[in-house]
Structure formats: structure tokens, C-alpha cells
Amino acid sequence: MNSPIPTRRHFLRSLTLATATFPLANRAETGAKSWPLGCFNRPWTKWGYDASLDGIKAAGYGLTGLLTSTKTEPFTNPSATPEYLDALKKKIAARNLAVNMTALRLRTDLPLADAIADTRLQLDQAHFLGVQFALTFGVAKPEEFALFYKLMADAAAYAQDKGIKLVMKPHGGGSGSSEEILHCIKEVNHPNFKIWYDAGNIIYYTGKDPLAELEPIIQHVTGFCTKDCAAEKGDVMIQFGAGKVDFAAVFRRLKAAGFNGPIMVECCKIGDTAEETTANAKANRLYLEKVLAGV
């Protein structure tokens, strides 16, 4: 398919819209810091993306990210058409929401040149939507590590030229703990490759202490994916405070290091209905705001 060709005018219009619609109420005040607070669509995926947007809005968030794509909602995946992307932008704006991130789906099964082309197309799509961040989950198989590092080095430079920040979250395998994450940073070797920390995933994939694992990589952290988890391979679709993440301690350390957000809620308990799920997402927002007020 042909990639939409975003003009400078289209990009600036998207950026202006995102800035204009960003609600001050969704910034977590923590002393001198003001951290953007948003929510991903993951909890509502079984009800569709319209329900996700309605739920995010009703739960009191003004900022969202394009995390969990589906067959009918490809977000910035290569299958997205220009018409779909234009409609997606309007759908988000119609709820008076801003969008700051999209997730990359890497084709490590392709030769490097083809994988690069596929990833660049996704970044073109992201540029059209005017997002600030493109997020990768890393890769799980050791035989894919070398290709991943080369792919990310190219993507970091390409994204930087488009005003997009390339970030990676802890997700097991080659991005499981701080040791693997530091190795990724070293191998990619580009200043536009940073980390969105996920304390819940540190517990889920490694069973390690999220506060201790944060320390070696803290200078590279530019965002935070928020979930709780009680044990390695435990449930993450739970309410904050039900697991072992010490959010107050983690955010205090991030504040001391000069972190300035964003903080994106990824998970909550999924209810029997979209409305119950929305109530749980709201409760997680209120929990975070209370924690952050004391940081």
C-alpha cells in the first residue's frame, strides 16, 4: 500500500491540536514537576475502539496512546490506509482527547532491509498522526537480537528526523531486566532511543524488584507504562495497590532523577461490561493521583 505522505502543514496541525486539547486536569502535580497522565486502550479492546475512547474519556483521562491494535483497528501498522488514519485522528479529537504514543510491530521474520522499510512505514503513519513517541517491546528470541539492534538504530535516526522519540519498555527476553535493557541501549547506540519504564512488567517477566531494576537505567527513562503485578507471571489486569509495585517509592526516585513523564495507565481489572472496566480505570487514575500528590 502507499504510505500517506504527511506534509509539514498536516503535521503542525496535528501537533497544534494535541497541544490545544491537552487537559490541565490530567497533569499530575508533584512539587515542581507536572507529569502528563494518560490511559491506553488495552482494558477495553473486547468492546472495540469506540468503547475504548469513550471509556478513557469517562474515566477522566484527557490523554491516550495507541497501544493494543486489532484486525479492525490497525492504528499505525502498515495495513493502515490514509483514509483510516484520517478517520482515526478525527475520532480521537471528537472526544477532546490528545494522543501521544503509538506502538511499533516489528517484523523480525523479514530480511533487515524489508524490516527497516516496514518499520519506517509505521513511523510515517505515526508522523501523520502527530504522536510524540513510538514504542517498541523489544524481542524475546536471542536469534532476533542482532537484527533488532540494527533495526532500532535505523528507526531511532529515522524517527528523530520526523520529530518522534523512539522508546522501549521492559517486556521480557531482550528487554527483561535492567541488564538486558542496558545492553540494548549500548547496541542501538543512538541518543533517540530511550526507555519507558514498566515496574509491573519487571515483576511479571523477571520477578525482580522494580525499584532496584530502575536504578541502573534511570537516566534513560522518559516515560512510564503503569500496571501492577503480584508475582512473576502473575495477573497484570488488576487494580493498583493489589500487587507488589511500590508506586510511591518508584515515582519518588524518578522525580529525584528529573523525570518529567508521561505516565500512561496500561491496565486495570476488566469488568463484565465496558462500564465496569471504565469505573476500574477511573479508580486507578484516582489511586495514582493520590500517590503522586505525596511524591
N, C-alpha and C positions, 0 to 999 in steps of 0.2 A: 504494500500500500504506500501511497505517497504521504510523507510527513507534512503536517500543517506547517506553513512557513510563517512563523510569528514575526511581525515587523516590530520595529522599536516602538511605534505608536501603540500597538496592541499590548506589548509588554508593560509600558509605562501606565497604560490604562488599567491593567490588571493590578499592578503594584499600588497605584493610587486607590483603587477600590479596596484592596486588602487593608491599607492603612486607614482609610476613611471609616471602614466598618468595624474596625477592631475595638471591642467594647472595653472601656476602662475598668468596668466591674470584674472583668476576667483577668485582672493582673493581681498577682499575689504580692502584697506589700510585705517586705521583710527588711525592716530597717531602711538602709539606703538603697536597697535593691528592689526592683519591680520586675517580677518574673511572669511572663505570659503563661497562662494556664488554659489548656485546651483538652479536647477529648477526641479519640479516634472512633471509627465506625465499627470496630470489631464486635462489641456486645450485641449489636442489632442485626448482624448480617442475615440471619434466617428470615427476617421480615422485609428485607430489601433496603436499598439505599435511601429511598424517600423516608422510610421509617427511621433510619439511622439519623438523617439530618434533623427530622422532627424531634427525635429523642434527645439528640445533643443540644438542640435549642431549648427544649422544655426542661432539661436538666440544669440549665443555667450557664451553659458554656457559650462563648462567642467565637471560639477558635477551634478548628478541626484539622485533621490530616487524613490523607488518602492512604490508609494502611492496608486494609483487607479487601482486595479486589475479588470479583466473582466473574462468572461467564457473562453475565448481563451488565456488569459494571467493571470494565477493564481498567478504569482510571487512566494512568499514563502508559499502560502496557502497549506494545507495538500494534496490537489489534485495534486500538482506539482510532476512530476516524476523526477528521476535523469537525464534522457535524456533531459527533458525540461530545468532543471536548468543549465545543462552544456551548452545548446544552448543559454540560456538567458545570461549567463556570456560572451560567445563569441560575442553575438550580441551587447552588450554594449561596450565591448572592441574594436570591429571593428570600432566604431565611435570615438575611443580615448576618451571615457567618463569614469569617475570613478563613482561608486555608493556607497553611504554612509548609506542608510536607507531602511528599509522595514517596512510596516505596518502590525500589527497583527490583525487578525479577530477572536475575542473571541467567544467561544461557551458557552454563559451563560445559554443556554437552557439545557445543559448537567449536570449530576451529577459532583461534584467537581473533582473526580479522572479522569473522562473522559475529562473534560475541561482542566485539567492540562496536560494530555497526548497530547491532540490536540495542546495546546499552545507550549509545548516542541518540538513537531514535527516541528512547524513553526520556532522555534528558531534553530533547527538543520539545516533546509533549509537555514536560514539566515547565519548561520555559514559557510555553504558550499560556499555561495556567497562572504563571507568575508566582510559583511557590519559591520559598527561600531555601528549602532543604530537600535533598534526595537521599533516602536511607537504604542501606544495604544490610542484610542479615549475616553477611559472611557466607562461608561454605562449610559443610560438615565433613566431606571426604578428603583425606590427605592427598589423594591423587589430583584433586582440583585446586590445591592451594597455590601452586605456581601460576596457573592461569589466572586465578582470582587476583593475585598481586599485580600482574601486568594489566589486567582489565581495569582495576581500580586506579592504577597510576594514570592510565589514559582518561578514565572517567573524571578523575579529580581535576585534571587540566582542562578538559572539555567543559565540565560544569562551571569551573571558575570563569571561563570566558563568557558564560551565559549568566553570571551573577548568582549561581546556585552553589550552596555549600554541600559537599558530599560527606555523609556521616555513616557510621556503622554502629549497630547495637550488639551487645552480648547475646549470643544465640547458639551456644554450644559449638562443638567442633573447633574450627579455626578461629572462632571468636568467643570461646567459652569463658575463660578467666582472664585476669589481667596479664598473665604471662603470654597467652596466645594473642591477646589484643595488642600488646606492645610489639610482638613480632610482626603483626600485620602492619602496624604503623611504620616500623623500620623498613619492611619490604616495599610497601607502597611508596614511601619516601616523597610525599608531596604535602605542602602546607595546607592544601584544601581537602585533606582527609582527616576528619575528626571523629569523636565518639559521642553517641547519645547513650548515656548510661541507663541500665535497666537492672535495678537491685533485685527485683523478683526473679529475673532470668538467671542471675548469678546463683541464687539458691536452687532454682529449678534444674539447671544444667550441670552444676558443679557441686552443690551442697556447701559451698564456701560462704564465708562471712562477707556480705556486700560492702560493709564499711572498710574492712581490711583490703578487699579487692579494688576498691575505689582509689586508694592512696597512690599506687604506682602510676595510675593513668589520669589522675585528676586534672592535670594541666591540659589534657586533650579533650575534656568533656565540655560540650557546647549545648547539650540538650538532655532531657530525661524522659524516658518512657516509664510510666508509673503502673506497677502491678505489685501485688503481694503474693507470697508463697510460703507455705509452712514447712516444706521438706523437698529434698531432691526428687524430681519427677512428680511433685505434688500438684494439686489443683491451683491454677492461677486465676480462674474466673471466680474470685471471691472478693469480699469486701475488705477494704483497707483496715488493718488492725487485726484481722483474723489470721494472719501469717506471721512470719518472723522478721520481716523488714522493719528496721528501726528508722522510720522516715525522718523523725526529728534529728537524729544523730547524723544521718546521711546529708540532709539539707543544711545542717549547721556546718558540716565540713565543706560542702560545696560553696556556701556563702563565704566562708573564710578564704577559699581559693579564688574568689572573684567571679564565680559562676553567675550568668545573667539569663538563664533559661533558653528555650521554653521548657515547661513541664507539661507533658501530654499524658492524660489518663488513657490507658490502654484497656483495662479490664475492670469488670465488676461482676457480681453474681447475676447470671442470666435468669430472669424470671420466666414464668409460664406465658407471659404476654410482653409485648413491647413496652407497655405502660409500666409494668413491674420492673422491667430492666431499666427504664428511664429513672424510676424512683431510686434504684440502687446506684445508678451513675451519679445522680444528684447527691446521694448520701456520701459517695466517695469524694465528690467535689468539696462538700462541706467539711469532711474529715481533713482533707488536705489543707483547706484554707485555715482551719483551726491550728493544725500543726505548723504551717508556715508563719502564722501570726506570732508564734512563740519563738521563731528562729532568729 
